[in-house]
Amino acid sequence: MQYRVEEGQVVEVARLDAEPGSQVELAEVLLIGGADQTLVGAPLVAGAKVLGRVLGDVKGDKIVVFRYKNKKRYRRRTGHRQNYTRIAISEIVGAAERAPTRAESDEQAEAPAAE
């Protein structure tokens, strides 16, 4: 699956085999966006990765599956709960260099050129 993440965000991903408290590295990054720059992979962004800390495993909401056959007295009600791993995103590595903010770019424009 694909997830859109930012630094500091907590996200639930498909269950990973990782211990709570351990660091996890997600290396398949498709796109990195900044204030003014966007890097699009073909299909992946080279050298980019997302680092996070595993908070633990959780279960998703219960999904009820009901099957029946009309006029045959066949009824089956089952349920399913998907397992997820909760991750706190700590850093996005290989991101495009941070674009200057509007205030920084204004300061550079006002500063006289050194000759």
Contacts in CASP RR format, 6 or more apart in sequence:
PFRMAT RR
TARGET T0000
AUTHOR 0000-0000-0000
METHOD contacts of the structure
MODEL  1
MQYRVEEGQVVEVARLDAEPGSQVELAEVLLIGGADQTLVGAPLVAGAKV
LGRVLGDVKGDKIVVFRYKNKKRYRRRTGHRQNYTRIAISEIVGAAERAP
TRAESDEQAEAPAAE
1 13 0 8 1.000
1 14 0 8 1.000
2 30 0 8 1.000
3 11 0 8 1.000
3 13 0 8 1.000
5 11 0 8 1.000
5 50 0 8 1.000
5 89 0 8 1.000
5 92 0 8 1.000
6 89 0 8 1.000
6 92 0 8 1.000
7 89 0 8 1.000
7 90 0 8 1.000
7 91 0 8 1.000
7 92 0 8 1.000
8 88 0 8 1.000
8 89 0 8 1.000
8 90 0 8 1.000
9 88 0 8 1.000
9 89 0 8 1.000
10 55 0 8 1.000
10 86 0 8 1.000
10 87 0 8 1.000
10 88 0 8 1.000
10 89 0 8 1.000
11 86 0 8 1.000
11 87 0 8 1.000
11 89 0 8 1.000
12 58 0 8 1.000
12 60 0 8 1.000
12 84 0 8 1.000
12 85 0 8 1.000
12 86 0 8 1.000
12 87 0 8 1.000
13 84 0 8 1.000
13 85 0 8 1.000
13 87 0 8 1.000
14 84 0 8 1.000
14 85 0 8 1.000
15 57 0 8 1.000
15 83 0 8 1.000
15 84 0 8 1.000
15 85 0 8 1.000
16 24 0 8 1.000
16 54 0 8 1.000
16 85 0 8 1.000
16 87 0 8 1.000
18 24 0 8 1.000
18 54 0 8 1.000
18 85 0 8 1.000
19 54 0 8 1.000
20 54 0 8 1.000
20 55 0 8 1.000
20 56 0 8 1.000
20 57 0 8 1.000
21 53 0 8 1.000
21 54 0 8 1.000
21 55 0 8 1.000
21 56 0 8 1.000
22 53 0 8 1.000
22 54 0 8 1.000
23 51 0 8 1.000
23 52 0 8 1.000
23 53 0 8 1.000
23 54 0 8 1.000
24 51 0 8 1.000
24 52 0 8 1.000
24 53 0 8 1.000
24 54 0 8 1.000
24 87 0 8 1.000
25 49 0 8 1.000
25 50 0 8 1.000
25 51 0 8 1.000
25 52 0 8 1.000
26 49 0 8 1.000
26 50 0 8 1.000
26 51 0 8 1.000
26 52 0 8 1.000
27 47 0 8 1.000
27 48 0 8 1.000
27 49 0 8 1.000
28 44 0 8 1.000
29 41 0 8 1.000
29 44 0 8 1.000
29 45 0 8 1.000
29 47 0 8 1.000
29 48 0 8 1.000
29 49 0 8 1.000
29 50 0 8 1.000
29 92 0 8 1.000
30 40 0 8 1.000
30 41 0 8 1.000
30 43 0 8 1.000
30 44 0 8 1.000
30 45 0 8 1.000
31 38 0 8 1.000
31 39 0 8 1.000
31 40 0 8 1.000
31 41 0 8 1.000
31 45 0 8 1.000
32 38 0 8 1.000
32 39 0 8 1.000
32 45 0 8 1.000
32 48 0 8 1.000
32 92 0 8 1.000
32 94 0 8 1.000
32 95 0 8 1.000
32 96 0 8 1.000
33 39 0 8 1.000
33 95 0 8 1.000
33 96 0 8 1.000
34 95 0 8 1.000
34 96 0 8 1.000
34 98 0 8 1.000
34 99 0 8 1.000
35 98 0 8 1.000
35 99 0 8 1.000
35 101 0 8 1.000
36 99 0 8 1.000
37 96 0 8 1.000
37 97 0 8 1.000
37 99 0 8 1.000
38 96 0 8 1.000
39 45 0 8 1.000
39 48 0 8 1.000
39 95 0 8 1.000
39 96 0 8 1.000
45 94 0 8 1.000
47 93 0 8 1.000
47 94 0 8 1.000
48 92 0 8 1.000
48 93 0 8 1.000
48 94 0 8 1.000
48 95 0 8 1.000
49 92 0 8 1.000
49 93 0 8 1.000
49 94 0 8 1.000
50 89 0 8 1.000
50 91 0 8 1.000
50 92 0 8 1.000
50 93 0 8 1.000
51 89 0 8 1.000
51 90 0 8 1.000
51 91 0 8 1.000
51 92 0 8 1.000
51 93 0 8 1.000
52 87 0 8 1.000
52 88 0 8 1.000
52 89 0 8 1.000
52 90 0 8 1.000
52 91 0 8 1.000
53 87 0 8 1.000
53 88 0 8 1.000
53 90 0 8 1.000
54 85 0 8 1.000
54 86 0 8 1.000
54 87 0 8 1.000
55 86 0 8 1.000
55 87 0 8 1.000
55 88 0 8 1.000
56 85 0 8 1.000
56 86 0 8 1.000
57 83 0 8 1.000
57 84 0 8 1.000
57 85 0 8 1.000
57 86 0 8 1.000
58 83 0 8 1.000
58 84 0 8 1.000
58 85 0 8 1.000
58 86 0 8 1.000
59 81 0 8 1.000
59 82 0 8 1.000
59 83 0 8 1.000
59 84 0 8 1.000
60 81 0 8 1.000
60 82 0 8 1.000
60 83 0 8 1.000
60 84 0 8 1.000
61 81 0 8 1.000
62 79 0 8 1.000
62 80 0 8 1.000
62 81 0 8 1.000
63 79 0 8 1.000
63 80 0 8 1.000
63 81 0 8 1.000
63 82 0 8 1.000
64 77 0 8 1.000
64 78 0 8 1.000
64 79 0 8 1.000
65 76 0 8 1.000
65 77 0 8 1.000
65 78 0 8 1.000
65 79 0 8 1.000
65 80 0 8 1.000
66 75 0 8 1.000
66 76 0 8 1.000
66 77 0 8 1.000
66 78 0 8 1.000
67 74 0 8 1.000
67 75 0 8 1.000
67 76 0 8 1.000
67 78 0 8 1.000
68 74 0 8 1.000
68 75 0 8 1.000
68 76 0 8 1.000
100 108 0 8 1.000
END
